[in-house]
Amino acid sequence: MTKLAQKHCIPCEGKTPPLPPTDAAMLKNELRPEWEIVDEGRKLAATFQFKNYYHTTAFVNAAIYLAHREDHHPDISFGYKTVQMTWWTHTANGLTENDFICAAQVDALLNK
C-alpha cells in the first residue's frame, strides 16, 4: 500500500482550488498505469478488466465502500468484466488530493 493510500480525504470547502497540473501529474505517478488524467486535466479515470461478473461486482462493492468511508464518490459504470471509474472533486471543478487518495485506495484493492 502506498503512502497516498494510507491518507484520508479532507472535506472540501467551496473555495478549494484544483491541483496545479504539475502536482496532479506527480500524484498520478503513484497510481497504477490504468489511471489517466482526462477532460482537460479535470478528472482522473481508469478502466479495469476482471475475470468474470463475480469479480467485477465484488470490486465495485469494495470501491463503493471506500468511497462512502472517505465521503468522496466516483462515477462508476460496469459490465460483465469491465469497470470504468472516474474521480474528480465537484466543488473544485477539478482534481484535488482527495481524488488521488481514493484512486490509490482502489489500487490497493486490486493489489490484494
C-alpha distances in whole Angstrom, upper triangle without the diagonal:
4,7,8,6,7,11,13,16,19,23,24,28,31,31,27,27,25,23,25,24,23,20,19,19,17,15,15,14,11,11,12,15,17,16,20,21,25,28,29,25,25,23,19,20,19,20,18,21,21,23,25,26,24,21,21,22,19,17,19,20,16,15,19,17,14,17,20,17,17,20,19,21,20,23,22,25,25,27,27,25,23,21,22,20,21,19,22,23,27,28,27,28,25,21,20,17,16,16,13,11,12,12,8,8,10,8,6,9,10,8,10
4,5,5,7,9,12,15,18,21,23,26,29,28,24,24,22,20,22,21,20,17,16,16,14,11,12,11,8,9,11,14,16,15,18,19,23,26,26,23,23,21,18,19,18,20,19,22,22,25,27,28,27,23,23,24,22,19,21,21,18,17,20,19,16,18,20,18,17,20,19,20,20,23,23,25,26,28,29,26,24,22,22,20,20,18,20,21,25,26,25,26,23,19,17,14,14,15,11,10,12,11,7,9,11,9,8,12,13,11,13
4,5,5,7,10,13,15,19,21,24,27,26,22,23,21,18,20,21,19,16,16,16,14,11,13,13,9,11,14,17,19,17,20,20,24,26,27,23,23,21,19,20,20,23,22,25,26,28,30,31,29,26,26,27,24,21,23,23,20,18,21,20,16,18,20,18,16,19,18,20,21,24,24,27,28,31,32,29,27,25,24,21,21,19,20,21,24,25,23,25,22,18,16,12,13,14,11,9,12,12,9,10,13,12,11,14,16,14,16
4,5,5,9,10,13,16,17,21,23,23,19,19,18,15,18,18,17,13,13,14,12,8,10,11,8,9,12,15,17,15,17,17,20,23,23,20,19,18,15,17,17,20,20,23,24,27,29,29,28,25,24,25,23,20,20,21,18,16,18,18,14,15,18,16,13,16,15,17,17,20,21,24,25,28,30,27,25,22,21,18,18,15,16,17,21,21,20,21,19,15,13,9,10,10,7,5,9,9,6,8,11,10,10,14,15,14,16
4,6,8,10,13,17,18,22,24,25,21,21,20,18,20,20,20,17,15,16,15,11,12,13,10,10,12,16,16,15,17,18,21,24,25,21,21,18,15,17,16,19,18,21,22,25,26,26,25,22,21,22,19,16,17,18,14,13,15,15,11,13,15,13,11,15,14,16,16,19,19,22,23,26,27,25,23,20,20,17,17,15,16,17,21,22,21,22,20,16,14,11,10,11,8,5,7,8,5,5,8,8,7,10,12,12,13
4,7,10,13,16,19,22,25,25,22,23,21,20,22,23,22,19,18,19,17,14,16,16,12,13,16,19,20,18,21,21,24,27,28,24,23,21,19,20,20,23,22,24,25,27,29,28,27,24,24,24,21,19,20,20,16,15,17,16,12,14,16,13,12,15,15,17,18,22,22,25,26,29,30,28,26,23,23,20,20,18,19,19,23,23,23,24,22,19,16,13,12,13,11,8,10,11,8,8,11,12,10,12,15,14,15
4,7,9,13,15,18,21,21,18,19,18,17,20,21,20,17,16,18,16,13,15,16,13,14,17,20,21,19,21,20,23,25,26,22,21,20,18,20,20,23,23,26,27,30,31,30,29,26,25,25,23,20,21,21,17,16,17,16,12,13,15,12,10,13,13,16,17,21,22,25,27,30,31,29,27,24,23,20,19,16,17,16,20,20,19,22,19,16,13,10,9,11,10,6,9,11,9,9,13,13,12,15,17,17,18
4,7,10,12,16,19,19,16,18,17,17,20,21,22,18,17,20,18,15,17,19,16,16,19,22,22,19,21,21,23,25,26,22,21,19,17,19,20,23,23,26,27,30,30,29,28,26,25,24,22,20,20,19,16,14,15,14,10,11,12,9,7,10,10,13,15,19,20,24,25,29,31,29,27,23,22,19,18,15,15,14,18,18,18,20,18,15,12,10,8,10,10,7,8,11,11,9,13,15,14,15,18,19,19
4,6,9,12,15,16,13,15,14,14,18,20,20,17,16,19,18,15,16,19,16,16,19,22,22,19,20,19,21,22,23,20,18,16,16,18,20,22,23,26,27,31,31,30,29,26,25,24,23,20,19,19,17,15,15,14,11,10,11,9,6,8,7,11,13,17,19,22,25,28,30,29,26,23,21,18,16,13,12,11,14,14,14,16,15,13,10,8,5,8,9,7,8,11,12,11,14,16,16,17,20,21,22
4,6,9,13,13,11,13,14,14,18,20,21,17,17,20,19,16,18,21,19,19,22,25,25,22,22,21,23,23,24,21,18,18,18,20,23,26,26,30,31,34,35,33,32,30,28,28,26,24,23,22,20,18,18,17,14,13,13,12,8,9,9,13,16,19,21,25,28,31,33,32,30,26,24,21,19,15,14,11,14,13,13,16,15,13,10,9,7,11,12,10,11,15,15,15,17,19,19,21,24,24,25
4,7,10,11,9,13,14,15,19,21,22,19,18,22,22,19,21,24,22,22,25,27,26,23,24,22,23,23,24,21,18,18,18,21,23,26,27,31,32,35,35,33,33,31,29,28,27,25,23,23,21,19,18,17,15,13,13,12,9,8,9,12,15,18,21,25,27,31,34,33,30,26,24,21,19,15,13,10,12,10,11,15,15,14,11,11,9,12,14,13,13,16,18,17,19,22,22,23,25,27,28
4,7,8,6,9,10,13,16,19,20,17,17,20,21,18,20,23,22,22,25,27,26,22,22,20,21,21,21,19,16,16,17,20,23,26,28,31,33,36,36,34,34,32,30,29,29,26,24,24,23,20,19,20,17,15,15,15,12,10,10,13,15,18,21,25,28,31,34,33,30,26,24,20,18,14,12,8,9,7,8,11,12,11,9,10,9,11,14,14,14,17,18,19,20,23,24,25,27,28,30
4,5,5,9,12,14,17,20,22,20,19,23,23,21,23,26,25,25,28,30,29,26,25,23,23,22,22,20,17,18,20,23,26,29,31,34,36,40,39,38,37,36,33,32,32,30,27,27,27,24,22,23,21,18,18,18,15,13,13,16,18,20,24,27,30,34,37,36,33,29,27,23,21,17,14,10,10,7,8,12,13,14,12,13,12,15,17,17,18,20,22,22,24,26,27,28,30,32,33
4,6,9,11,14,17,20,22,20,20,23,24,22,24,27,27,27,30,31,30,26,25,22,22,21,21,19,16,18,20,23,26,29,32,35,37,41,40,38,39,37,34,33,34,31,29,29,28,25,24,25,23,20,20,21,18,16,15,17,18,20,24,27,31,34,37,37,34,30,27,24,21,17,14,10,9,5,7,10,12,14,13,15,14,16,19,19,20,22,24,25,26,28,29,30,32,34,36
4,6,10,12,15,18,20,18,18,22,23,21,23,26,26,26,30,31,30,26,25,22,22,21,20,19,16,18,20,24,27,30,33,36,38,42,42,40,41,39,36,35,36,33,31,31,30,27,26,27,25,22,23,23,20,18,17,19,20,22,26,29,33,36,39,39,35,32,29,25,22,19,15,12,11,8,7,10,12,13,12,15,15,16,19,20,21,23,24,25,27,29,30,31,33,35,36
4,7,9,12,15,17,15,15,18,19,18,19,23,22,23,26,27,27,23,22,19,20,19,18,16,14,15,17,21,24,27,30,33,35,39,39,38,38,36,33,33,33,30,28,29,28,24,24,25,22,19,20,21,17,16,14,17,18,20,24,27,30,34,37,36,32,29,26,23,19,16,12,9,10,7,5,9,10,10,8,11,11,13,15,16,17,19,21,22,23,25,27,28,30,31,33
4,6,9,12,14,12,12,16,17,16,18,21,21,22,25,26,25,21,20,17,18,17,15,13,11,14,16,20,23,27,29,33,35,39,39,38,39,36,34,34,34,31,29,30,29,25,25,26,23,21,23,23,19,18,16,18,18,21,24,27,30,34,37,36,32,29,26,22,19,15,12,10,11,8,5,8,8,9,8,11,12,13,15,16,18,19,21,22,24,25,27,29,30,31,33
4,6,9,11,10,9,13,14,13,14,18,18,19,21,22,22,18,16,13,14,13,12,10,8,10,12,16,19,23,26,29,32,36,36,35,36,33,31,31,31,28,26,28,27,23,23,25,22,19,22,22,18,18,15,16,16,18,21,24,27,31,34,32,29,26,22,19,16,13,9,8,10,9,5,7,5,5,5,9,10,11,12,14,16,16,18,20,21,22,24,26,27,28,31
4,6,8,6,6,10,11,10,12,15,15,16,19,20,20,16,15,12,14,14,13,9,9,11,12,16,19,23,25,29,31,35,36,35,36,33,31,31,31,28,27,28,27,23,24,25,22,20,23,23,19,19,16,18,17,20,22,25,28,32,34,32,29,26,23,20,16,13,11,10,13,12,9,10,7,6,5,7,10,10,11,13,15,15,17,19,20,21,23,25,26,27,29
4,6,5,6,9,10,11,12,15,16,17,20,20,21,18,16,12,14,14,12,9,10,13,14,17,20,24,27,30,33,37,38,38,38,35,33,34,34,30,29,31,30,26,27,29,25,24,26,26,23,23,20,21,20,22,25,28,30,34,36,34,31,28,25,22,19,16,14,14,16,15,12,12,10,9,9,11,14,14,13,16,18,18,19,22,23,23,25,27,28,28,31
4,5,5,6,9,10,10,13,15,16,18,18,18,15,13,9,11,12,10,7,9,11,12,15,18,22,24,28,31,34,36,36,37,34,31,33,33,29,28,31,29,26,27,29,25,24,27,27,23,24,21,22,20,21,24,26,28,32,34,32,28,26,23,20,17,15,14,15,17,17,14,13,10,9,10,12,15,14,13,16,18,17,18,21,22,21,24,26,26,27,30
4,5,5,6,9,10,11,13,15,18,17,19,16,14,11,14,16,13,10,13,14,14,17,19,23,25,29,32,35,37,37,38,35,33,34,34,30,30,32,30,27,29,30,26,25,28,28,25,26,23,24,22,24,26,28,30,33,36,33,30,27,24,22,19,18,16,17,20,20,17,17,13,12,12,13,16,15,14,17,19,18,18,21,22,21,24,26,26,26,30
4,5,5,6,9,10,12,13,17,17,18,15,14,12,15,16,15,11,13,14,13,17,19,22,24,28,31,34,36,36,36,33,31,32,32,28,28,30,28,24,26,27,24,22,25,25,21,23,20,21,20,22,25,27,29,33,35,32,29,26,24,21,18,16,15,15,18,18,15,16,12,10,9,9,13,12,11,13,16,15,15,19,20,19,21,24,24,24,28
4,5,5,6,9,10,11,14,14,15,12,11,8,11,13,12,8,10,10,9,13,15,19,21,25,27,31,32,32,33,30,28,29,29,25,25,27,25,21,23,24,21,20,23,23,19,21,17,18,17,19,21,24,26,29,31,29,25,23,20,17,15,12,11,13,16,17,13,14,10,7,8,8,11,10,8,12,14,12,13,16,17,17,19,22,22,22,25
4,5,5,6,9,10,13,12,14,11,9,8,11,14,13,9,12,12,10,13,15,18,20,24,27,30,32,32,33,30,28,30,29,26,25,28,26,23,25,26,23,22,26,25,22,23,20,21,19,21,22,24,26,29,31,28,25,23,20,18,16,15,14,16,19,20,17,17,13,11,12,11,14,12,10,14,16,14,14,18,18,17,19,22,21,22,25
4,5,5,7,10,13,13,15,13,12,11,15,17,16,13,15,15,13,16,17,20,22,25,28,31,33,33,34,30,29,30,30,26,26,28,26,23,25,26,23,22,26,25,22,24,21,22,21,23,24,27,28,31,33,30,27,24,22,20,18,16,16,18,21,22,19,19,16,12,12,11,14,13,10,13,15,14,13,17,18,16,18,21,21,21,24
4,5,5,7,11,12,14,11,11,11,14,17,16,13,14,13,11,14,15,18,19,23,25,29,30,31,31,27,26,27,27,23,23,25,23,20,22,23,19,19,22,21,18,20,17,19,17,20,21,24,25,28,30,28,25,22,20,17,16,13,14,15,19,20,17,18,14,11,10,8,11,10,7,9,12,10,10,13,14,13,15,18,18,18,21
4,5,5,8,9,10,7,8,8,12,15,15,11,13,11,9,11,11,15,16,20,22,26,28,28,29,25,23,25,25,21,21,24,21,18,21,22,19,19,22,22,19,21,18,18,16,18,19,21,23,26,27,24,21,19,17,15,13,12,13,15,19,20,18,18,14,11,11,10,12,10,7,10,12,9,9,13,13,12,14,17,16,17,20
4,5,8,8,11,9,10,11,15,18,18,14,16,15,12,14,14,17,17,20,23,26,29,29,30,26,25,27,26,22,23,26,23,21,23,24,21,21,25,24,22,24,21,21,20,21,22,24,25,27,29,26,23,21,19,18,17,16,17,19,22,24,21,21,18,14,15,13,15,13,10,12,14,12,11,14,15,12,15,18,17,16,20
4,7,9,12,10,12,13,17,20,20,17,18,16,13,14,14,17,17,20,22,25,27,28,28,24,23,25,24,20,21,23,21,18,21,22,18,19,22,21,19,22,19,20,19,21,21,24,24,27,28,25,23,20,19,17,17,15,17,19,22,24,22,22,19,15,14,12,14,12,9,10,12,10,8,11,12,10,12,15,14,14,17
4,6,8,7,9,11,15,18,19,16,17,14,11,11,10,13,13,16,18,22,24,24,24,21,20,22,21,17,18,20,18,15,19,19,16,17,21,20,18,20,18,18,16,18,18,20,21,23,24,21,19,17,16,14,14,13,15,18,21,23,21,21,18,14,15,12,13,11,8,10,10,7,6,10,9,7,10,12,11,11,15
4,5,6,9,12,15,19,20,17,18,15,12,11,9,11,10,13,15,18,21,22,22,19,18,20,19,16,17,20,17,15,19,20,17,18,22,21,20,22,20,19,17,18,17,19,19,21,22,18,16,15,14,13,14,14,17,20,23,25,24,23,20,17,18,16,16,14,11,12,12,9,8,11,10,7,10,12,10,10,14
4,5,8,11,14,17,18,16,18,15,12,11,9,10,11,13,16,19,21,23,24,20,19,22,21,18,19,22,20,18,21,23,20,21,24,25,23,25,22,21,18,19,18,19,19,21,22,19,16,15,14,14,14,15,18,21,24,26,25,24,20,18,19,18,18,16,13,15,15,11,11,14,13,10,13,15,12,13,17
4,6,10,12,16,17,16,17,13,10,8,5,6,7,10,13,17,19,20,21,18,16,19,19,15,16,19,18,16,19,21,19,19,23,23,22,23,20,19,16,16,15,16,15,17,19,15,13,11,10,10,12,13,16,20,22,25,23,22,19,17,19,18,18,15,13,15,14,11,12,14,12,10,13,14,12,13,17
4,7,9,13,15,12,13,10,6,5,5,8,9,13,16,20,21,22,23,20,17,20,20,16,16,19,18,15,18,20,17,17,21,21,19,21,17,16,13,14,14,15,16,19,20,18,14,12,10,9,9,10,13,16,19,21,20,19,15,13,15,14,15,11,10,13,12,8,10,13,11,10,13,14,13,15,18
4,6,10,11,9,11,8,6,5,6,9,12,15,19,22,24,24,26,23,20,22,23,19,19,22,21,18,20,23,20,19,23,24,21,22,19,17,14,15,15,16,18,20,22,20,16,14,12,11,9,10,12,15,18,21,19,17,14,12,14,15,16,12,11,15,14,11,13,16,14,13,17,18,17,18,22
4,7,8,6,7,6,5,6,9,12,15,19,22,26,27,27,28,26,23,25,25,22,21,24,23,19,21,23,21,19,23,24,21,21,18,17,14,15,16,18,20,22,25,23,19,17,14,12,10,10,10,13,15,18,15,14,10,9,12,13,14,11,11,14,14,12,14,17,16,16,19,20,19,21,24
4,6,5,6,5,6,7,10,13,16,19,23,26,27,27,29,26,23,25,26,23,21,24,24,20,22,24,22,20,24,25,22,22,19,17,14,14,15,17,19,22,24,23,19,17,13,12,9,10,10,13,15,17,15,13,10,10,14,16,16,13,13,17,16,14,17,20,18,18,22,23,22,24,27
4,5,5,6,8,9,13,15,19,22,25,29,29,29,31,29,25,26,28,25,23,26,26,22,23,26,24,21,24,26,24,23,19,18,15,14,16,17,20,23,26,25,21,19,15,14,11,11,10,13,13,16,14,11,9,11,14,17,18,14,16,19,18,17,20,22,21,21,25,25,25,27,30
4,6,8,10,12,15,18,22,25,28,32,33,32,34,32,29,30,31,28,26,29,29,25,26,28,26,24,27,28,25,25,21,20,18,17,20,21,24,26,29,28,24,22,18,17,14,14,12,14,15,17,14,11,9,11,14,17,18,16,17,20,20,18,21,24,23,23,26,28,27,29,32
4,6,8,11,14,17,20,24,27,31,32,31,33,30,27,29,29,26,25,27,26,23,24,26,24,21,25,26,22,22,19,18,16,16,19,21,23,26,29,27,24,21,17,16,12,11,10,12,13,15,12,10,7,8,11,13,15,12,13,17,17,15,18,21,20,20,24,25,24,26,29
4,7,10,14,17,20,24,27,30,31,30,31,29,26,27,28,25,23,25,25,21,21,24,21,19,22,23,20,19,16,15,13,14,16,19,22,25,28,27,23,20,16,14,10,9,7,9,10,12,9,7,4,6,9,12,13,11,12,16,15,14,17,20,19,20,23,24,24,26,29
4,6,10,13,16,20,23,27,27,26,28,25,22,23,24,21,19,22,21,17,18,21,18,16,19,21,18,17,14,13,10,11,13,15,18,21,24,23,19,16,13,10,7,6,5,8,10,13,11,9,6,6,10,12,12,9,10,14,13,11,15,17,16,17,20,21,20,23,25
4,7,11,13,17,20,24,25,24,25,23,20,21,22,18,17,20,19,15,16,19,16,15,18,19,17,17,13,12,10,10,12,14,17,20,22,21,17,14,11,8,6,5,6,10,12,15,14,12,9,7,10,11,11,7,8,11,10,8,11,14,12,13,16,17,17,19,22
4,7,10,14,17,20,21,21,22,20,17,18,19,16,15,18,17,14,16,18,16,15,19,20,18,18,15,13,9,9,10,11,13,16,19,17,13,11,7,6,4,6,9,13,15,18,17,15,12,11,14,14,14,10,11,13,12,9,12,14,12,12,16,16,15,18,21
4,7,10,13,17,18,18,20,17,14,16,17,14,13,16,16,13,15,18,16,16,19,21,19,20,17,15,11,11,10,11,12,14,16,14,10,8,6,5,7,9,12,16,18,21,20,19,16,14,17,17,16,12,12,14,12,9,12,13,11,11,14,14,13,15,18
4,7,10,14,15,15,17,14,12,14,15,12,12,16,16,13,16,19,18,17,21,22,21,22,19,16,13,12,10,10,9,11,13,10,7,6,4,6,9,12,15,19,21,24,24,22,19,18,20,20,19,16,15,17,15,12,14,15,12,12,15,14,12,15,18
4,7,10,12,12,14,11,9,12,13,10,10,14,14,12,15,18,17,17,20,22,21,22,20,17,14,14,11,11,9,11,11,8,6,5,7,8,12,14,18,21,23,27,26,25,22,20,22,22,20,17,16,18,15,12,14,14,11,10,13,12,9,13,15
4,7,9,10,12,9,8,12,13,10,12,15,15,14,17,20,19,20,23,24,24,25,23,21,18,17,14,12,10,10,9,6,5,7,9,12,15,18,21,25,27,30,30,28,26,24,26,25,24,21,20,21,19,16,17,17,14,13,15,14,11,14,15
4,6,8,9,6,6,9,10,9,11,14,14,14,17,19,19,20,23,24,24,26,24,21,19,18,15,14,11,10,8,5,6,8,12,14,17,20,24,27,29,32,32,31,28,27,28,27,25,23,22,22,20,17,18,18,14,14,15,13,10,13,14
4,7,8,6,8,11,11,11,14,16,16,17,19,21,22,23,25,27,27,29,27,25,22,22,18,17,13,12,9,6,9,12,15,17,21,24,27,31,32,36,36,34,32,30,32,31,29,26,26,26,23,21,21,21,17,17,18,15,13,15,15
4,6,6,6,9,10,11,13,15,16,17,19,20,22,23,25,26,27,28,27,24,22,21,17,15,12,10,6,5,9,11,15,17,21,24,28,31,32,35,36,34,33,31,32,32,30,27,27,27,24,22,23,22,18,19,20,16,15,17,17
4,5,5,6,8,10,10,12,14,15,16,18,20,21,22,24,26,26,25,22,20,19,15,13,9,8,5,6,9,10,14,16,20,23,26,29,30,34,34,33,31,30,31,31,29,26,26,26,23,21,23,21,18,19,20,17,15,19,18
4,5,5,6,9,10,11,12,14,15,17,19,20,21,23,25,25,25,22,21,20,16,15,12,11,8,9,11,12,16,18,21,23,27,30,31,34,35,34,32,31,32,31,28,26,26,26,22,21,22,20,17,18,19,15,14,17,16
4,6,5,6,9,10,11,12,14,15,17,18,20,21,23,24,23,21,19,19,15,14,11,11,9,8,10,11,14,16,19,21,25,28,29,32,33,32,30,28,29,28,26,24,23,23,20,18,19,17,14,15,15,12,11,14,13
4,6,5,6,9,10,11,12,14,16,17,19,20,21,22,21,18,16,15,12,11,8,8,7,6,7,7,11,12,16,18,22,25,26,30,30,29,27,26,27,26,24,21,21,21,18,17,18,17,13,14,15,12,11,15,14
4,5,5,6,8,10,10,12,14,15,16,18,20,20,20,17,15,15,11,11,8,9,8,9,10,9,12,13,17,19,22,24,26,29,30,29,28,26,27,26,24,21,22,22,18,17,19,17,14,16,16,13,13,16,16
4,6,5,6,9,10,11,13,14,16,17,19,20,19,17,16,17,13,14,11,12,12,11,12,11,14,14,18,19,23,25,26,29,30,30,28,27,27,26,23,21,21,20,17,17,18,15,12,14,14,10,11,14,13
4,5,5,6,9,10,11,12,14,15,17,18,17,15,14,14,11,12,10,12,12,11,10,9,11,11,15,16,20,22,24,27,27,27,25,23,24,22,20,18,18,17,14,13,14,12,9,11,11,8,8,12,11
4,5,5,6,9,10,10,12,14,15,16,15,12,11,11,8,9,8,11,12,11,10,8,10,9,13,14,18,20,21,24,25,24,23,22,22,22,19,17,17,17,13,13,15,13,10,12,13,10,11,15,15
4,5,5,6,9,10,11,12,14,15,15,13,12,13,11,12,11,13,14,14,14,11,13,13,15,16,19,21,22,25,26,26,25,23,23,23,19,18,19,18,14,15,16,13,11,14,14,11,13,16,15
4,5,5,6,9,10,11,12,14,14,13,13,14,12,14,14,16,16,16,15,12,14,13,15,16,19,20,22,25,26,26,24,22,22,21,18,16,17,15,12,13,13,10,8,11,11,8,10,13,12
4,5,5,6,9,10,11,12,11,9,9,11,9,12,12,15,16,15,14,11,12,10,12,12,15,17,19,21,22,22,21,19,18,17,14,13,14,12,9,9,11,8,6,10,10,8,10,13,13
4,5,5,6,9,10,10,10,8,8,10,9,12,13,16,17,17,16,12,13,11,12,12,15,16,18,20,21,21,21,19,19,18,15,14,15,14,11,12,14,11,10,13,14,12,14,17,17
4,5,5,6,9,10,10,10,11,14,13,15,16,19,20,20,19,15,16,14,16,15,17,18,20,22,23,24,23,21,20,19,15,15,16,14,11,13,14,11,10,14,13,11,14,17,16
4,5,5,6,8,9,9,10,13,13,16,17,20,21,20,19,16,16,13,14,13,15,16,18,20,21,22,20,18,17,15,12,12,13,11,8,10,11,7,8,11,11,10,13,15,15
4,5,5,6,5,5,7,10,11,14,16,20,22,21,19,15,15,12,12,10,12,13,14,16,18,18,17,16,15,14,11,10,12,10,7,10,12,9,9,13,13,13,15,18,18
4,5,5,7,7,10,13,13,17,18,22,23,23,21,18,18,15,15,13,15,15,16,17,19,20,20,18,17,17,13,13,15,13,11,14,15,12,13,16,16,15,18,20,20
4,6,8,10,13,16,16,20,21,24,26,25,23,20,20,17,17,15,16,16,18,19,20,22,21,19,17,16,12,14,15,12,10,13,14,11,12,16,15,14,18,19,19
4,5,8,11,15,16,19,21,25,27,26,24,20,19,16,15,13,13,13,15,16,17,18,18,16,14,12,9,10,12,9,8,11,12,10,12,15,15,15,18,19,20
4,6,10,13,15,19,21,25,27,26,24,20,19,16,15,12,13,11,13,13,15,17,17,15,14,14,10,11,14,12,10,13,15,13,14,18,18,18,20,22,23
4,7,10,13,16,19,23,25,24,22,18,16,13,11,9,9,8,10,11,13,14,13,12,11,11,7,8,11,10,8,11,13,12,12,16,17,17,19,21,22
4,7,9,13,15,19,22,21,19,15,13,10,9,7,9,9,10,12,14,14,14,13,13,14,10,9,12,12,9,11,14,13,12,15,17,16,18,21,22
4,6,10,13,16,19,19,16,12,10,6,5,5,7,9,10,13,14,14,13,12,13,14,11,9,11,12,9,9,13,12,11,14,16,15,17,20,21
4,7,10,14,17,17,14,10,8,6,5,7,9,11,11,15,16,14,14,14,16,17,14,12,14,15,12,12,16,15,13,16,19,17,18,21,23
4,7,10,14,13,11,7,6,5,7,9,12,15,15,19,20,18,17,17,18,19,17,14,16,17,13,12,16,15,12,15,17,15,16,19,20
4,7,11,11,8,6,5,7,9,12,15,18,18,22,23,21,20,20,22,23,20,17,19,20,16,15,19,18,15,17,20,17,17,21,22
4,7,8,5,4,6,9,12,15,18,21,22,25,26,24,23,23,24,25,22,19,21,21,18,17,19,19,15,17,19,17,16,19,20
4,6,5,7,9,12,15,19,22,25,25,29,30,28,27,26,28,28,26,23,24,25,21,20,22,22,18,19,21,19,17,21,22
4,6,9,12,15,18,21,25,28,29,32,33,31,30,29,31,31,28,25,26,27,23,21,24,23,19,20,22,19,17,20,21
4,7,10,13,17,20,24,27,28,32,32,30,29,27,29,29,27,24,24,25,22,19,21,20,17,17,19,16,14,17,18
4,7,10,14,17,20,24,25,28,29,27,25,24,26,26,24,21,21,22,19,17,19,19,15,15,18,15,13,17,18
4,6,10,13,17,20,21,25,25,23,22,20,22,22,20,17,18,19,16,13,16,16,12,13,16,14,12,16,17
4,7,10,14,17,18,22,22,20,18,17,20,20,18,15,16,17,14,12,15,16,12,13,17,15,14,17,19
4,7,10,14,15,19,19,17,15,14,16,17,15,11,12,14,11,9,13,13,10,12,15,14,13,17,19
4,7,10,12,15,15,13,12,11,13,14,13,9,11,13,10,9,13,14,11,13,16,16,16,19,21
4,7,9,12,12,11,9,8,10,11,9,6,8,10,8,8,11,12,11,13,16,16,17,19,21
4,6,9,8,7,6,5,7,10,8,6,9,11,10,10,14,15,14,16,19,19,20,23,25
4,6,5,6,6,6,6,9,8,7,10,12,11,13,15,16,16,19,21,21,23,25,27
4,5,5,7,9,10,13,11,11,14,16,14,16,19,19,19,22,24,24,26,28,30
4,6,8,10,10,13,12,12,16,17,16,18,21,21,22,24,26,27,28,30,32
4,5,7,7,11,11,11,14,16,16,17,20,21,21,23,25,26,28,30,32
4,7,9,13,13,12,15,17,17,17,20,22,22,23,26,27,28,30,32
4,7,10,11,9,12,14,15,15,17,19,19,21,23,24,25,27,29
4,7,8,6,8,11,12,12,14,16,16,17,20,21,22,24,26
4,5,6,7,9,11,11,13,15,16,17,19,21,22,23,26
4,5,5,6,9,10,11,12,14,15,17,19,20,21,23
4,5,5,6,9,10,11,12,14,15,17,19,20,22
4,5,5,6,9,10,11,12,14,16,17,19,21
4,5,5,6,9,10,10,12,14,15,16,19
4,6,5,6,9,10,11,13,15,15,17
4,5,5,6,9,10,11,13,14,16
4,5,5,6,9,10,11,12,15
4,5,5,6,9,10,10,13
4,5,5,7,9,10,11
4,5,5,7,9,10
4,5,5,6,9
4,5,5,7
4,5,6
4,6
4
